[in-house]
Amino acid sequence: MTKAEFIRELAGVLMESPENLEPHVELQKLPTWDSTAVLGIIVLLEENFGITVNEELIPSCKTVQDVMNLCGDKLV
């Protein structure tokens, strides 16, 4: 999956426009950043990358880039 594709998928989870999700964007400033978004990101990572993430790790992500970093080298 490319970074652009991931941003589109993440935008769907966060109910945001992909254009609003630059890597530096702070997740806490998004109106939809809540426990439902955290669960959605966990599902996104598991279904698309086979990555199992501890649900307590996601809230420690501060920016979109932090979420992308969870994918490791699986984003091209």
Summary of the structure (lengths in Angstrom):
residues: 76
radius of gyration: 11.0
end to end distance: 6.2
largest distance: 29.0
contacts: 195
relative contact order: 0.22
helix: 59%
strand: 3%
